[in-house]
Amino acid sequence: MFLAEILKNHFRSVAIIGMAKNTGKTFTFNQLLMEGQKRGLKLALTSIGLDGEERDSLLRHKKPPITVFPGMIVATAKQLLLASRLDCEILGTTGAFTPLGEVVVARVLSQGRIVLAGPGTGHELASLKEQLAAFDLDLLLVDGAADRRSLSAPLVTDTAVLAVGVEAAWERRQLLAKLQHLLTVLTLPGLTDLGALECFQAAQGETKLMVLSAAGAVHSLTRTEFAASDACFYGSQLTEAKYVYVRGMLTDAVLTKILGSAARPASFTLAASDPTAVFLGPGSLQRLAASGIELRVLRPLHLSAVTVSPFHSRYGYAHPLRLLEDVGRLVYPVPCFDLRLGLRYVPDKEEIDAVPGC
């Protein structure tokens, strides 16, 4: 079963994130919800921001409703909880506010549909997750973002599921190229040097760049200093650098400034805060690889599974088996599913296996 990929590793919270809008994220969320219900798990549901609406705000086609069952715990905006007309028991408030009121925690006492509008930030989600720990839950499901620029949810939860669909790119090669790039960023490895990790995590204020030498010397630049710095700094400091940490967004422009005047050959490890802070294009990642510079993050993201959706709002349906095979081969060994067909990509076999219970 699909949910088994999360449970077998004893994860207690999962975020479902989308490669783009309308790539099957809500369908994936509901599949996990339904499987959890069948297993008799104690579930809690929330989202990052507003999701679960009947009509997509951009493309205006129907989205799968979020159906809840008695015993489930939901964290959503107060107005939406009242509008659902569900019988429920209010368990507490969160202090996280949305345009639709404060996010409240409630136990559902009747079956029905609900709109989720949860915490808007990763910090608020982390606080909610801690609050929910008191209810002895088996699994927290978070309907996450559809844009990696705001992927705070999977950094708070134990793991994530990525929904991939042809809505992101109808042309096959373009879709796989986008997915390869996204996957490379989302699965960046964590920094394993505990001393360097502790040093960089302690960065405060306006720090933008930190350089740690093999001898343990630390050099820092604020955002203002980084913007005004010239080649002299990089030429002298990067020669001895073991690690270079970029705090905040790591963009193509930032990388060009760092590498443009670095002594050749550069031989340091470049670190970013987490995958959501990495805004490097494919060319920049290729440049790093060609230079022998490894890119790592302080907070890595764990990916449990990928799901595929062959539906495109303009062009209709792509060939589902070909899509599953293409995406499954690219993301392997991460498990890949077509939940509508109940299929899972399995390598080294001529046929794709059916998934029991889907």
Backbone hydrogen bonds in HBPLUS format (Angstrom, degrees):
<---DONOR---> <-ACCEPTOR-->    atom                        ^
c    i                          cat <-CA-CA->   ^        H-A-AA   ^      H-
h    n   atom  resd res      DA  || num        DHA   H-A  angle D-A-AA Bond
n    s   type  num  typ     dist DA aas  dist angle  dist       angle   num
A0004-ALA N   A0001-MET O   3.15 MM   3  5.32 134.7  2.37  99.0 111.4     1
A0005-GLU N   A0002-PHE O   3.17 MM   3  5.99 155.7  2.24 121.1 125.5     2
A0006-ILE N   A0003-LEU O   2.97 MM   3  5.51 141.6  2.13 113.6 123.5     3
A0007-LEU N   A0003-LEU O   3.08 MM   4  6.39 166.7  2.10 155.5 159.3     4
A0008-LYS N   A0004-ALA O   2.90 MM   4  5.69 156.6  1.95 145.6 150.0     5
A0010-HIS N   A0007-LEU O   2.91 MM   3  4.97 162.8  1.94 111.4 115.0     6
A0140-LEU N   A0012-ARG O   2.85 MM 128  6.25 144.1  1.98 134.3 145.2     7
A0158-ASP N   A0013-SER O   3.18 MM 145  5.27 125.8  2.49 109.6 121.8     8
A0014-VAL N   A0140-LEU O   2.87 MM 126  6.29 157.6  1.92 170.4 177.5     9
A0142-VAL N   A0014-VAL O   2.90 MM 128  6.16 155.9  1.96 159.5 161.4    10
A0015-ALA N   A0159-THR O   3.08 MM 144  6.54 155.3  2.14 141.3 146.6    11
A0161-VAL N   A0015-ALA O   2.87 MM 146  6.32 149.2  1.96 157.4 164.0    12
A0016-ILE N   A0142-VAL O   2.91 MM 126  6.28 159.4  1.96 170.2 173.2    13
A0144-GLY N   A0016-ILE O   2.78 MM 128  5.18 140.2  1.94 138.3 147.7    14
A0017-ILE N   A0161-VAL O   2.88 MM 144  6.19 164.9  1.90 170.3 175.4    15
A0163-ALA N   A0017-ILE O   2.80 MM 146  6.14 160.2  1.84 158.3 165.2    16
A0018-GLY N   A0145-ALA O   3.01 MM 127  6.38 163.3  2.04 143.3 147.9    17
A0019-MET N   A0163-ALA O   2.88 MM 144  5.97 157.8  1.93 170.7 164.3    18
A0028-THR N   A0024-GLY O   2.96 MM   4  6.07 155.6  2.02 145.9 152.5    19
A0029-PHE N   A0025-LYS O   2.92 MM   4  6.21 156.2  1.97 147.6 154.6    20
A0030-ASN N   A0026-THR O   2.92 MM   4  6.18 160.8  1.96 148.8 153.2    21
A0031-GLN N   A0027-PHE O   2.95 MM   4  6.20 145.9  2.06 143.8 153.5    22
A0032-LEU N   A0028-THR O   3.10 MM   4  6.42 161.6  2.14 154.6 157.6    23
A0033-LEU N   A0029-PHE O   2.98 MM   4  6.24 156.0  2.04 146.5 154.1    24
A0034-MET N   A0030-ASN O   2.82 MM   4  6.02 162.7  1.85 151.0 154.6    25
A0035-GLU N   A0031-GLN O   2.97 MM   4  6.14 163.4  2.00 150.4 155.0    26
A0036-GLY N   A0032-LEU O   2.90 MM   4  6.00 156.4  1.95 146.3 153.3    27
A0037-GLN N   A0033-LEU O   2.91 MM   4  6.15 151.1  1.99 146.3 154.5    28
A0038-LYS N   A0034-MET O   2.97 MM   4  6.24 159.2  2.01 149.6 154.4    29
A0039-ARG N   A0035-GLU O   3.05 MM   4  6.25 144.5  2.18 141.8 151.2    30
A0041-LEU N   A0036-GLY O   2.98 MM   5  5.31 162.8  2.01 161.7 157.7    31
A0040-GLY N   A0037-GLN O   3.06 MM   3  5.12 151.3  2.14 101.3 110.3    32
A0138-ASP N   A0042-LYS O   2.86 MM  96  5.02 155.6  1.92 134.2 142.2    33
A0139-LEU N   A0042-LYS O   3.22 MM  97  6.55 154.9  2.29 159.8 158.2    34
A0073-ILE N   A0043-LEU O   2.96 MM  30  6.28 167.9  1.97 151.1 155.2    35
A0044-ALA N   A0139-LEU O   3.02 MM  95  6.47 145.8  2.14 153.2 159.4    36
A0141-LEU N   A0044-ALA O   2.84 MM  97  6.18 168.8  1.86 166.7 166.2    37
A0045-LEU N   A0073-ILE O   2.75 MM  28  6.26 147.8  1.85 152.4 163.0    38
A0075-ALA N   A0045-LEU O   2.91 MM  30  6.30 146.5  2.03 166.2 173.6    39
A0046-THR N   A0141-LEU O   3.04 MM  95  6.48 146.9  2.15 161.2 169.6    40
A0143-ASP N   A0046-THR O   2.91 MM  97  6.33 164.4  1.93 142.2 143.5    41
A0048-ILE N   A0143-ASP O   3.04 MM  95  6.37 156.0  2.10 156.4 152.2    42
A0049-GLY N   A0119-PRO O   3.00 MM  70  5.78 143.3  2.13 126.1 133.8    43
A0118-GLY N   A0049-GLY O   3.06 MM  69  5.11 127.3  2.35 142.9 131.9    44
A0051-ASP N   A0116-LEU O   2.88 MM  65  5.61 154.3  1.95 170.0 178.6    45
A0063-LYS N   A0054-GLU O   3.11 MM   9  5.51 152.4  2.19 143.8 145.3    46
A0056-ASP N   A0061-HIS O   3.42 MM   5  5.91 168.2  2.43 143.8 146.3    47
A0060-ARG N   A0056-ASP O   3.03 MM   4  4.74 139.5  2.20 122.7 130.5    48
A0114-ILE N   A0066-ILE O   3.00 MM  48  5.82 150.6  2.09 161.6 170.8    49
A0068-VAL N   A0112-GLY O   2.78 MM  44  5.61 165.7  1.80 172.4 174.8    50
A0112-GLY N   A0068-VAL O   3.14 MM  44  5.61 156.3  2.20 144.9 148.8    51
A0072-MET N   A0069-PHE O   3.14 MM   3  5.97 166.8  2.16 145.9 149.1    52
A0071-GLY N   A0108-VAL O   2.70 MM  37  5.46 166.9  1.72 159.5 154.8    53
A0108-VAL N   A0072-MET O   2.73 MM  36  5.43 171.6  1.74 175.1 176.0    54
A0074-VAL N   A0106-ALA O   2.84 MM  32  5.47 159.9  1.88 161.4 166.7    55
A0106-ALA N   A0074-VAL O   2.90 MM  32  5.47 160.9  1.94 158.9 165.2    56
A0076-THR N   A0104-VAL O   3.11 MM  28  5.67 141.8  2.26 156.6 156.7    57
A0104-VAL N   A0076-THR O   2.82 MM  28  5.67 162.4  1.85 154.1 148.0    58
A0080-LEU N   A0077-ALA O   3.04 MM   3  5.43 123.5  2.37 107.2 121.2    59
A0081-LEU N   A0077-ALA O   3.06 MM   4  6.38 151.3  2.15 154.4 163.4    60
A0078-LYS N   A0102-GLU O   2.92 MM  24  5.77 141.8  2.06 145.3 153.5    61
A0082-LEU N   A0078-LYS O   3.05 MM   4  6.34 159.7  2.09 153.6 158.4    62
A0079-GLN N   A0100-LEU O   3.28 MM  21  5.65 157.9  2.33 173.2 177.9    63
A0083-ALA N   A0079-GLN O   2.94 MM   4  6.10 151.9  2.02 139.8 148.1    64
A0084-SER N   A0080-LEU O   3.07 MM   4  6.16 133.8  2.29 137.6 147.5    65
A0085-ARG N   A0082-LEU O   3.24 MM   3  5.64 150.0  2.33 108.2 115.9    66
A0109-LEU N   A0087-ASP O   2.66 MM  22  5.04 161.1  1.69 153.3 147.0    67
A0089-GLU N   A0107-ARG O   2.83 MM  18  5.05 153.8  1.90 142.4 151.3    68
A0107-ARG N   A0089-GLU O   2.81 MM  18  5.05 159.2  1.85 145.5 148.8    69
A0091-LEU N   A0105-VAL O   2.74 MM  14  5.39 161.0  1.78 143.9 148.8    70
A0092-GLY N   A0105-VAL O   3.28 MM  13  5.21 138.8  2.46 144.9 138.3    71
A0105-VAL N   A0092-GLY O   2.84 MM  13  5.21 177.3  1.84 152.3 153.2    72
A0103-VAL N   A0096-ALA O   2.75 MM   7  5.59 167.6  1.76 173.7 174.1    73
A0098-THR N   A0101-GLY O   2.95 MM   3  5.14 153.6  2.02 122.8 131.4    74
A0101-GLY N   A0098-THR O   3.00 MM   3  5.14 153.0  2.07 119.8 117.5    75
A0125-LEU N   A0121-THR O   2.99 MM   4  6.25 153.0  2.07 145.7 153.9    76
A0126-ALA N   A0122-GLY O   2.87 MM   4  6.07 155.5  1.93 148.9 155.1    77
A0127-SER N   A0123-HIS O   3.10 MM   4  6.36 151.3  2.18 142.1 149.5    78
A0128-LEU N   A0124-GLU O   2.94 MM   4  6.21 154.0  2.01 145.0 152.2    79
A0129-LYS N   A0125-LEU O   2.82 MM   4  6.07 160.1  1.86 152.7 158.1    80
A0130-GLU N   A0126-ALA O   3.09 MM   4  6.31 153.2  2.17 142.6 149.0    81
A0131-GLN N   A0127-SER O   3.01 MM   4  6.27 150.2  2.10 142.2 150.8    82
A0131-GLN N   A0128-LEU O   3.03 MM   3  4.91 112.8  2.50  92.3 108.8    83
A0132-LEU N   A0128-LEU O   2.86 MM   4  6.14 153.2  1.93 155.5 162.5    84
A0133-ALA N   A0130-GLU O   3.29 MM   3  5.27 141.3  2.45  94.9 105.5    85
A0134-ALA N   A0131-GLN O   3.44 MM   3  6.18 166.3  2.46 114.9 118.1    86
A0135-PHE N   A0132-LEU O   2.98 MM   3  5.67 170.1  1.99 123.8 127.1    87
A0150-SER N   A0147-ASP O   2.98 MM   3  5.95 171.9  1.98 130.0 132.8    88
A0151-LEU N   A0148-ARG O   3.33 MM   3  4.75 158.1  2.38 106.5 101.3    89
A0152-SER N   A0150-SER O   2.83 MM   2  5.61 139.8  1.99 102.3  91.5    90
A0155-LEU N   A0152-SER O   3.19 MM   3  5.45 143.6  2.32 106.5 117.1    91
A0156-VAL N   A0153-ALA O   2.96 MM   3  5.32 150.5  2.04 111.8 121.0    92
A0157-THR N   A0153-ALA O   2.99 MM   4  6.25 161.0  2.02 160.0 166.0    93
A0160-ALA N   A0302-HIS O   2.92 MM 142  6.18 122.9  2.25 138.4 154.9    94
A0304-SER N   A0160-ALA O   2.82 MM 144  5.84 161.1  1.85 162.2 167.9    95
A0162-LEU N   A0305-ALA O   3.02 MM 143  6.48 158.6  2.07 152.0 152.8    96
A0307-THR N   A0162-LEU O   2.88 MM 145  6.32 156.0  1.94 152.5 158.0    97
A0164-VAL N   A0307-THR O   2.74 MM 143  5.90 174.0  1.74 156.7 158.9    98
A0309-SER N   A0164-VAL O   2.82 MM 145  6.28 132.6  2.05 145.5 156.5    99
A0168-ALA N   A0165-GLY O   3.13 MM   3  5.99 160.8  2.17 120.5 124.2   100
A0166-VAL N   A0309-SER O   3.20 MM 143  6.68 149.2  2.30 168.3 177.4   101
A0169-ALA N   A0166-VAL O   3.03 MM   3  5.14 133.7  2.25 100.2 112.3   102
A0175-LEU N   A0171-GLU O   2.95 MM   4  6.18 160.6  1.99 160.2 166.3   103
A0176-LEU N   A0172-ARG O   3.04 MM   4  6.30 167.8  2.05 157.7 160.2   104
A0177-ALA N   A0173-ARG O   2.91 MM   4  6.02 151.5  1.99 144.1 152.5   105
A0178-LYS N   A0174-GLN O   2.93 MM   4  6.13 159.9  1.97 149.4 154.4   106
A0179-LEU N   A0175-LEU O   2.89 MM   4  6.11 159.9  1.93 150.3 156.5   107
A0180-GLN N   A0176-LEU O   2.85 MM   4  5.94 159.3  1.89 144.4 150.1   108
A0181-HIS N   A0177-ALA O   3.10 MM   4  6.28 160.4  2.14 145.6 150.2   109
A0182-LEU N   A0178-LYS O   2.93 MM   4  6.15 167.2  1.95 152.0 155.9   110
A0183-LEU N   A0179-LEU O   2.77 MM   4  5.87 166.1  1.79 156.1 160.2   111
A0184-THR N   A0180-GLN O   2.99 MM   4  6.10 153.8  2.07 142.0 149.0   112
A0185-VAL N   A0181-HIS O   3.14 MM   4  6.46 154.0  2.21 147.7 153.9   113
A0186-LEU N   A0182-LEU O   2.84 MM   4  6.07 171.6  1.84 159.8 162.2   114
A0187-THR N   A0183-LEU O   3.02 MM   4  5.94 149.4  2.11 146.7 152.6   115
A0188-LEU N   A0185-VAL O   3.31 MM   3  5.43 159.6  2.36 114.7 112.3   116
A0297-VAL N   A0189-PRO O   2.96 MM 108  6.28 151.7  2.04 148.1 156.5   117
A0191-LEU N   A0297-VAL O   2.87 MM 106  5.76 135.3  2.07 153.2 153.3   118
A0197-LEU N   A0193-ASP O   2.87 MM   4  6.07 160.1  1.91 155.1 161.9   119
A0198-GLU N   A0194-LEU O   2.92 MM   4  6.03 162.6  1.95 145.8 149.6   120
A0199-CYS N   A0195-GLY O   3.06 MM   4  6.21 155.1  2.12 142.6 149.8   121
A0200-PHE N   A0196-ALA O   2.94 MM   4  6.16 165.7  1.96 155.8 158.2   122
A0201-GLN N   A0197-LEU O   2.94 MM   4  6.03 155.7  2.00 149.1 156.3   123
A0202-ALA N   A0199-CYS O   3.31 MM   3  5.43 140.4  2.48  96.7 107.3   124
A0203-ALA N   A0200-PHE O   3.11 MM   3  5.37 164.4  2.13 109.4 114.2   125
A0207-THR N   A0204-GLN O   3.24 MM   3  6.04 165.8  2.26 138.3 142.3   126
A0223-ARG N   A0206-GLU O   2.82 MM  17  5.76 131.8  2.05 150.1 162.3   127
A0208-LYS N   A0221-LEU O   2.80 MM  13  5.85 176.3  1.80 155.2 155.9   128
A0247-ARG N   A0208-LYS O   2.82 MM  39  4.85 161.8  1.86 137.4 142.5   129
A0209-LEU N   A0221-LEU O   3.17 MM  12  5.16 166.4  2.19 143.2 146.0   130
A0221-LEU N   A0209-LEU O   2.85 MM  12  5.16 148.0  1.95 151.8 155.3   131
A0210-MET N   A0245-TYR O   2.94 MM  35  5.08 153.5  2.01 145.3 152.3   132
A0245-TYR N   A0210-MET O   2.78 MM  35  5.08 167.8  1.79 155.7 159.6   133
A0211-VAL N   A0219-HIS O   2.74 MM   8  5.09 159.6  1.78 154.1 160.9   134
A0219-HIS N   A0211-VAL O   2.92 MM   8  5.09 154.9  1.98 144.1 152.2   135
A0212-LEU N   A0243-TYR O   2.89 MM  31  5.13 168.7  1.90 150.0 153.9   136
A0242-LYS N   A0212-LEU O   2.78 MM  30  5.80 166.4  1.80 145.0 148.6   137
A0243-TYR N   A0212-LEU O   3.01 MM  31  5.13 159.6  2.05 148.7 153.2   138
A0213-SER N   A0217-ALA O   2.91 MM   4  5.24 164.2  1.94 151.6 156.9   139
A0216-GLY N   A0213-SER O   2.96 MM   3  5.17 159.1  2.00 107.2 114.0   140
A0226-PHE N   A0222-THR O   2.77 MM   4  5.93 156.5  1.82 151.6 158.6   141
A0227-ALA N   A0223-ARG O   3.01 MM   4  6.18 157.8  2.06 145.0 150.5   142
A0228-ALA N   A0224-THR O   3.09 MM   4  6.31 143.8  2.23 141.5 151.2   143
A0229-SER N   A0225-GLU O   2.78 MM   4  5.71 122.3  2.11 143.0 157.3   144
A0235-GLY N   A0231-ALA O   2.82 MM   4  5.85 165.8  1.84 157.3 162.1   145
A0236-SER N   A0232-CYS O   3.18 MM   4  6.23 153.3  2.26 143.5 148.8   146
A0237-GLN N   A0233-PHE O   2.89 MM   4  5.91 171.5  1.89 160.9 163.8   147
A0238-LEU N   A0234-TYR O   3.04 MM   4  5.37 153.3  2.11 132.0 140.5   148
A0240-GLU N   A0237-GLN O   3.28 MM   3  5.85 140.6  2.44 111.3 118.8   149
A0269-THR N   A0242-LYS O   2.93 MM  27  6.25 160.5  1.97 138.5 141.5   150
A0244-VAL N   A0269-THR O   2.91 MM  25  6.24 155.6  1.97 157.3 158.4   151
A0271-ALA N   A0244-VAL O   2.76 MM  27  6.05 161.6  1.80 159.0 160.2   152
A0246-VAL N   A0271-ALA O   2.92 MM  25  6.25 165.8  1.94 170.4 168.5   153
A0250-LEU N   A0277-ALA O   2.79 MM  27  6.00 170.3  1.79 164.6 164.9   154
A0279-PHE N   A0250-LEU O   2.86 MM  29  5.74 163.9  1.88 148.3 152.7   155
A0255-LEU N   A0251-THR O   2.97 MM   4  6.23 166.4  1.99 153.8 157.4   156
A0256-THR N   A0252-ASP O   2.89 MM   4  6.08 157.5  1.94 147.6 154.1   157
A0257-LYS N   A0253-ALA O   3.06 MM   4  6.27 152.1  2.14 142.9 149.8   158
A0258-ILE N   A0254-VAL O   3.06 MM   4  6.36 151.9  2.15 147.7 155.3   159
A0259-LEU N   A0255-LEU O   2.84 MM   4  6.02 174.8  1.85 162.3 163.4   160
A0260-GLY N   A0256-THR O   2.74 MM   4  5.29 142.0  1.88 136.7 146.7   161
A0262-ALA N   A0259-LEU O   3.22 MM   3  4.92 160.3  2.26  98.2 104.2   162
A0270-LEU N   A0294-GLU O   2.86 MM  24  6.07 149.1  1.96 158.7 168.0   163
A0296-ARG N   A0270-LEU O   2.87 MM  26  6.27 158.8  1.91 159.9 167.1   164
A0272-ALA N   A0296-ARG O   2.91 MM  24  6.41 148.5  2.01 145.9 154.7   165
A0298-LEU N   A0272-ALA O   2.94 MM  26  6.44 142.2  2.08 152.7 164.5   166
A0299-ARG N   A0273-SER O   3.03 MM  26  6.32 143.8  2.16 146.3 157.3   167
A0277-ALA N   A0274-ASP O   2.99 MM   3  5.60 159.0  2.04 120.3 127.0   168
A0278-VAL N   A0275-PRO O   3.18 MM   3  5.36 163.5  2.21 108.1 113.2   169
A0284-SER N   A0281-GLY O   3.07 MM   3  5.41 123.5  2.40 106.6 119.8   170
A0285-LEU N   A0281-GLY O   3.18 MM   4  6.57 157.9  2.23 155.0 161.4   171
A0286-GLN N   A0282-PRO O   2.97 MM   4  6.20 153.4  2.04 148.3 155.8   172
A0287-ARG N   A0283-GLY O   2.93 MM   4  6.14 145.2  2.05 139.1 149.2   173
A0288-LEU N   A0284-SER O   2.97 MM   4  6.28 154.0  2.04 148.3 154.1   174
A0289-ALA N   A0285-LEU O   3.05 MM   4  6.28 162.0  2.09 145.6 150.4   175
A0290-ALA N   A0286-GLN O   2.88 MM   4  6.06 158.0  1.93 147.7 153.8   176
A0291-SER N   A0287-ARG O   3.01 MM   4  6.16 137.5  2.20 138.8 149.8   177
A0291-SER N   A0288-LEU O   3.12 MM   3  5.07 126.5  2.42  93.1 107.2   178
A0293-ILE N   A0288-LEU O   3.01 MM   5  5.17 155.9  2.07 155.7 152.2   179
A0292-GLY N   A0289-ALA O   3.14 MM   3  5.13 153.3  2.22  99.3 107.6   180
A0306-VAL N   A0335-PRO O   2.85 MM  29  6.22 148.0  1.95 155.1 165.5   181
A0337-PHE N   A0306-VAL O   2.88 MM  31  6.36 151.5  1.96 150.1 159.1   182
A0308-VAL N   A0337-PHE O   2.91 MM  29  6.30 142.6  2.05 161.3 170.1   183
A0318-ALA N   A0310-PRO O   2.85 MM   8  4.95 160.3  1.89 139.2 145.1   184
A0312-HIS N   A0316-GLY O   2.59 MM   4  4.95 150.7  1.67 152.4 162.9   185
A0316-GLY N   A0312-HIS O   2.99 MM   4  4.95 144.7  2.12 135.3 136.8   186
A0323-LEU N   A0319-HIS O   3.02 MM   4  6.21 159.0  2.07 154.6 161.1   187
A0324-LEU N   A0320-PRO O   2.94 MM   4  6.13 163.4  1.97 149.8 154.1   188
A0325-GLU N   A0321-LEU O   2.95 MM   4  6.11 156.8  2.00 143.6 150.1   189
A0326-ASP N   A0322-ARG O   2.83 MM   4  6.00 163.6  1.86 151.7 156.4   190
A0327-VAL N   A0323-LEU O   2.91 MM   4  6.02 176.8  1.91 158.1 159.2   191
A0328-GLY N   A0324-LEU O   2.77 MM   4  5.59 152.7  1.85 137.9 147.5   192
A0329-ARG N   A0325-GLU O   2.96 MM   4  5.91 159.0  2.01 142.5 147.6   193
A0330-LEU N   A0326-ASP O   3.17 MM   4  6.35 152.1  2.26 139.5 147.2   194
A0331-VAL N   A0327-VAL O   2.94 MM   4  6.14 163.6  1.97 160.8 163.7   195
A0332-TYR N   A0328-GLY O   3.05 MM   4  5.83 130.3  2.30 139.3 149.9   196
A0334-VAL N   A0331-VAL O   2.98 MM   3  5.56 152.4  2.06 133.0 127.5   197
A0345-TYR N   A0336-CYS O   2.95 MM   9  5.60 160.3  1.99 152.3 158.8   198
A0338-ASP N   A0343-LEU O   2.87 MM   5  5.21 163.1  1.89 146.2 150.7   199
A0342-GLY N   A0338-ASP O   2.93 MM   4  5.93 123.3  2.26 138.3 154.8   200
A0343-LEU N   A0338-ASP O   3.04 MM   5  5.21 161.5  2.08 147.6 148.7   201
A0355-VAL N   A0342-GLY O   2.57 MM  13  5.15 168.3  1.58 145.5 143.9   202
A0344-ARG N   A0353-ASP O   2.90 MM   9  5.63 168.3  1.91 169.3 170.8   203
A0358-CYS N   A0355-VAL O   3.30 MM   3  5.86 169.9  2.31 133.7 134.9   204
